[in-house]
Amino acid sequence: MKTRTDIKKLTLSAMFLALAFVMPFLTGQIPQIGSMLCPMHIPVLLCGFFCGAPWGLGVGFIAPILRSFVLGMPYMFPTAVCMAFELATYGFVAGFLHRKLPKKKIYVYVALLCAMVLGRVIWGLVMFACMGFDASVFGIAAFISGAVTTAIPGIVLQFVLVPILVITLDKVVNTNSN
């Protein structure tokens, strides 16, 4: 039998998945801006924080694959496949650390930073594997460009917006958990 908490997490996860599906439409008219703002990352991170590691992992993995399958964007290979592992890492690490670390504001930032760094590392490793382990096709310069340089606006947006939402809404979302 499902508990009230399980149903709540399922419902929130579905909402975060829907947001990850829809948010790229807000920036999709200008592809350069959309790729820089990383709009799918925010709902996945929030899912990890509010629903926990397993839900964040699931939503993170499904979101880019589903979007690619239904809309053709991002392209399935290698983009959506690599994003699936990256976003799954974001959701899992954010949820895991948010549960394990002390419930102080600074640890929201710690969990977020760890999730963002590990997610980008995983993205780079999966991209390197998808490119046939060939450093001439995907090397350190391509990794830095894809994971950091072109994503700076998205990184800043995530680092500002996600903690504000988590700190503000954490009490509201978890008030009725019992």
Beta strands, then each sheet from edge to edge (+ up, - down):
end
